[in-house]
Amino acid sequence: MALYRILVVDNEESQREQLAGFLKKQGFSATTAGSGAEAIDICMEKSFEVALVDLKMPEMNGIDVLKKLKQGDPEIQVIMITAYGSVETAVEAMRAGAYHYVGKPVNLDELKLLINNALERHHLLRENKYLKEELGERYKDLQIIGESRGIQEVLSAASRVAKTKSTVLIRGESGTGKELVARTIHGLSDRAEKRFIPVSCAALPETLFESELFGHEKGAFTGAIKAREGRFELADGGTLFLDEVGDIPLETQVKLLRVIESQEFERLGGKDTLKVDVRIISATNQELEKKIKERTFREDLYYRLNVISVVIPPLRERKEDILLLVDHFIKKANQKCGRSIEGITPEVKDIILDYDWPGNVRELENLIERGVVLSRTDVIDKADLPYFGLVSDETLAHVPPGSLSLKDVEKDHITRVLDQNDWNLNKSAEVLGIHRNTLRLKMKEYGIERSAG
């Protein structure tokens, strides 16, 4: 487990030092504050799972401190400590958001039990918040569609490896659904109730890589104004998915290898060694063996990541799945766009089945969504699929004037360029002839996001 942080707030030095000493013996990280104001200042720079707060303190009493701490971090669990126990003050503290209430002299065994229960509550609150904010409704809708032999072999492999603790390397072209397979493995494992934390290695700037993975302490680098948890800490007990693992910088590869072997690491700029329980699933569309020969990827890390290999076939090799995917994406786009498209015309069916799909499932999903948006009837026709490599320029004459805005065209073009360059922002910006930051702004403006894959 990661080292849990507890704040002790008491104006009596002997009391707070005694509690801090006890907490450290129990394996916690303990920080002390001699007043409410000091506690609030500390919490502006550092996060805590639990705070032990004395009720009677000069200038700012414990209830006021409790309210301020909860304003800054609603998930922090506050246990009130007082020598002036009464039903009234207990009720007031609980109404203000306290987790519990104990009297002095503090029974240390009782306090340890309370802290463990408070930590469990904090973990549940944080996990629920993450699922709502980061996964939302998408999580329950994620599924792998297909009846082909290739995709059934992938599903069979996923179900067999899910119950193990081994690292998994998922191989496949861009857009084949590597993240969906990773989520399936996580969902079938005994870690399913814990977090699935995805990391897009290709999208992370090299200078921020270590901070993102391992977290950092305040002052670790310019701009680090507050300590921050890394992805390994967030994934504690669950699964960390490293997408496009071949893009990890060499220097970070050394540290990643150590974490995989020992499940221990230090935050950037930190001294404490943190221990976690994280399963690693990685994915790549690159030839890692070639990168090893080029000395841009460590051979020892490759063998640690590639204990079990799962290969996803490209869409052109499983064409019997295409029409199933089309039906699925039409239903999904109908719900998203408020349409009621029933299907595709025979002509579109022939075009889709003849196409090679270099962008794989992601490209097909993008195509169908655009068809649903642009369709003028209850079926998607050839004229409804411009700007996607399937239709000649003459087809654009069938699109009603004014049906496509400049924004539609620009958004579509940017999305295609990103797909073609595997969502590498530097390469895509170069192709588009714009600065990387301008591309980021355009993506934000148009709501362009990479689909799971």
N, C-alpha and C positions, 0 to 999 in steps of 0.2 A: 504493500500500500504506500501511497505517497505520504509524506510527512505532514500531518494535520497541524494547522496553526491555531493557537488559542491565545486570546488577549485577556490579561488579568488587570482589572481596573479597581484600585483601592488606594485611598489616601494614607493608609497605615502601611509603612514600608515593610514591617516585619510580616504582616499578613500576606501581602502580595508576593514577597520573596519566598515565603513558605509554600504558597500555592504553586508558584512558578517552579520551585524545586521539585515538588511532588509531580507536576505535569511532565517535566523533563525525564524523570525516572520512569514514567509510564510510556515514554517514547514519543511524546508530543513536542512540537516547537512552541515555546512559551515566550510571549512578549509582555512586558509590564508597563503600566501607565499610572502615575500618581494622582491624576485628576481627570475629570470628564473632558476638559478642553484638550489635554494631552492625548487622550484616547481617540478623540475625533480627528486630531491632526495625524496621528499614526495611521488611522483607517483611510485617510485620504491618499496615503502612499502605498499601503499594503493591505491585502485582503486576508480575512480570517474566517474560519468555519464557525468558531464558537467564541463568545466573550463572557467572562465571569465579571460581573459588575456589582460593586458594593452599593447598597441603596442609600446610605447616609454619607454624603460627602459634602464638603463646603463648596460654595459658589454654584455648583451644578450637581443636583442629586441624581441618583441612579436611574429614575424614571425618565428624566430629561435626556440623559446619556443614551438610554435604550432607544428612545424615539429618534434621536439623531443618527444612531448607528443603523437603525432599520431604514431610515430615509436614504442613507448612502448605499446600503446593501440589504435589500429585503430578505435575502436568503440567510443572513447571519443569524445564528441561534444564540440568544442571550439568556444566561442563567443569572438571576438576581441573588445576591448574598447579603444578609443583614442580621444584626443582633436584635433588631426591633421587629420581630415577626408578629404579624397579625393577619386575620382573615381579610381585613380591608386592604392592606398594602399588597397582599398576595393577589387579590382580585384585580387591583389597579395595575399591577405589573403584567398580569396575564392579558388584560384588555389592551395594554399598550404594545403587546407583541412578544412578551417574554416567553421563552420555552418552558422554564420552570423556576422554582423559588426555593432556596435553602437557607437555613438559619445558622448563626454562629453559636458555638464553635462548629466548624464544618466537619461533618463526618466524611472522611476521605473516600471510603468505600462507596458510600452513597453518591458522592460527587463523581467518582469515576464511572459509575453506572449511568448517571444522568448525562455525562459528556458523551459516552458511547451512543446513547439513544439520540442525543442531539445531533451527533455526526451522521447518524443514519437518516435522520429527517433532512438534514442539510443536503445529503447526497441525493435523496429522492427529489427534493425541490429543484436542485440544479439539473438533474437528469430530465425531469419533466419540462423544465424551461427549455433545455436544449432541443428536446424532441419537438416541442411546439414551434420554436423559432427556426431551427435549422432544417428539420425534416418535414414538419407540417403534415399536410395531407398526402404529400408525394410518397411517403414511406410505405403506406398501406397499399398503394397502387403499383408499386414496383413488381414487375413480373417478367419472366422470360417467355416469349411467345415463339412457338415452333414445334413442328412434328418431324422434322428431318432427322436422319440418323446422327448427323453431326451435332445438332443442338441437344439431342437426347443423351448423347455421350457426355456432353458438357454438364448437363443436369445430373447425370448419374455420378460423375466425378465429384461434383459439388456436394452432393448428399453424403458421399463416402468420406470425404476429407473434413466435412463440417464438424464431426465429433472428435477430431484429433486436435492437438495443440500445435501441429506442425505449421511452419510458414508455407505460404502458397504463392507461386508466381503465375499470374494469368497473362497469356500471350494472345495477341490478336491485333489486327489492323485497327486504325482509328475508327471509332464509331461502331464497333462490333458488339459492344455491350459489356465491356470488362468490369465496369463498376457495378452493373446489375448482377453479374455473377458473384462478385465479391460480397455484395449485400445478401445474396441468396445463401452463400456459405455462412455468413454471420448469422442470418436469421434461422438457419437450421442448427446452429451450434448451441452449446450451453451458455453462451455469452449473449444470447439474443435479447435479453432484457437490459443489457448494458449498452454503452454507446458504440456507434459505428462512426468513426471520424475519418472523413476523406481528406487527403492532401494532394493537390495538383502540383507535382514537382516541377512541371514545365512552366507553370505560371508564377512560381516564386522567384523573386530576385535573389541572386546568389548571396548578396550581403545580408539578407534577412532569413536565410534558410535555417540556420541553427536556432535563431530566436523563435521561429515558428514551430520547429520540432520540439525543442527542449525548454522553451520559455526563457525569461531573463529576469534579473533583479533590477531594481531601480538604479539608474546610473551606469548600467552595463555598457551603454553606448549613447551617443547623442540622440536625444529624443525619447530615451527610456525613462519617462518621468514617474513610472509606477511599475512595480513588479507584476509580471504577467505569467500565467500558466501556459505551457506549450502543449502541442497536440498529444504528446505522450501522456501527460498528466490527465488531459481531458478524456483520453481513451482508457484510463486505468480500469481494469476489469473487463474491457471490451476489445474492440478490434480497431486497428489503425490501418487504413488503406492508403498505400503510397502509389498514386497513379503516375505513370511515366517515370518510373524509378531510375531509368537510365540517364535522366537529366540532373540527378543529384551531384553536386560538386564533389570532387575527390576528397577535399579536406573533411567534408561532412560525412562522407562514406566511412571514414575511419571511426568516427564517433557513433555512427549508426550501427556498425558492426559490433561495437562494444555493448551497446544497449540491447541488441538482439541476443547476445551471448549471456549477459549478466542481468538484464532487466534493471540496470542502474544507470543513473546519469546525474549530472549537475546542471542547473540552469546557467545560462550565459551570465558571467559575472558573479556567480554564486559559489559558496563553499560547501553547502550541505549536499550530501549524496541522497538522491531520491530513488526509491525503489517502487517499481510499478509491475503490474501483471497485464501485459498487452500482447495480443496476437497480431502478427504482421501478415497482411496480404498485400502483395505488390502487383503491379501490372506494367506492361510495356508493349509498344509496337515496334521497338527497335531490336536489332540483332546484338544482344549483349555480348555474345561470344566475339563478335567483331570489335566491339568497344574494348573488350579485355585485351585483344591483340594490339589495339591502338593505345593501350595504357590510359584510357579515360574511364575505365570501370574496373574496380578491384575484383580479382578472381575469388578471393576468400569471401567477400560479401555476396557475390553471385551464388556461391554454393550454399550459403546460409539462407538466402532468399528462395532458392530454387529447390527446396526439399521436395515439394510436390508441384508439378507443372500441369496447368490446365490450358489447353489451346482452343480458342474460339474460331470456328471457320468463318471466312468472309461471307457476306450475303450472296455473292455471285455463285458460291459453291453450295448453297442451300436454297435454291429458287423455289422449292416447294413450300417454303415458309413465307414467301413474299406476300401472297394474297391474304394470309392469316394476319400478317402484320398490318396490311392496308386496312382491313376491317377494324382492327384494334385501334389504330391511329385515327381513323375517322370518328369512332365513338369518343375517343379522348379529346379530339379537336372540337367536336360538336359541343361537348360539355364546357370546354374552355371558352369557345367563341359564341355560344348561344345559337348555334345553327342546328339544322336537322338534315344533314346530307345523308343520303341513303347508300351511296356507293360510287363506283366509277363506270365510265362507258367502256364497251368492248375495245375501242381504239386505245384508250388510256391503259387498259389491261395489257394489250399487246406491247405497248411502249415500255411499260414498267417491267414486264417479264424479259424483254430483250436487252434492257439496259444493264450495264456491268456494275453499277453502284460502287464507285470508288470511295464514297463516303459512308458506305454500309448502312446500318439500320438508322443511324442518326440522320443521314441524308434523306432516307425514305420518310422518316417522321417529319422532317422540315418540309419536304415536298407536299405531303398530305395536308399538313396544317395550312400551307399557303393555298392549296386547292380548295379546302373548306372555306377559307376566308374569301376567296375570289370567285367562287362558283356562283353563277347567276340562276341556276336551277337546283333541283334536289339531287343531282349527280355531278361528279367532277368530270368535265370534258377536257379535251386537248387544249382548247383555248384558255383554260383556267390555270395552265401550268407554264407561264413564261419565266424567263430568267433563271432556269434551273438546269440548262444543259440537255433537256429532253426535247425541246421544241425549237424549230428553226425560226429565224427572224420573221419569216412571212406570217407565222402564226400570230404575231403580235397585232397584226391588222384586225384580228377578230376580237381583241380586247376593247370594250367600249371606252371611248374617250373620257378621261377623267376618273376611270375606275382605279388607276394606280397613281399615287402621289409620288413626288420626288423622294419623300421619306421612305415609302414602300420600296422603291427601287434601290435606294442607298442602303437600307437595312438588309435587303436581300443580298446585295453584292458583298457587303462586309461579312455577312454570315458565311457566304460561299468561300470567300478568301480565307477566313479563319478555319473553316473545315479543311480546305485544301492544304493548309499549313499546320494541321493538327493543333490548332489554337495556340500556336506560338506567336505571341504578340509582336516580338521584334521582327520576325519574318513577314508577318501579315502587314505590319505598318510599312515595311519596306516595299512590298508589292503595291500597296495602296498609295504610296507616295506621301504619307503623312507621318507625323511624329507619334511615337508610342503612346504618349500622354493624350494626344488628340484621339487616337483610337479608343483608349479607355473611356474618354468622355462620350464618344459616339455610342459605344456599347452600353453605357449607363443610360444615355438619352433614349435609345431605342429598346432598351430592356433585352439586349442580346446576351444570352447565357448559354454555356455549353451544356447540352443534354448529357445525362448519365450514359457513360459508354467507355 
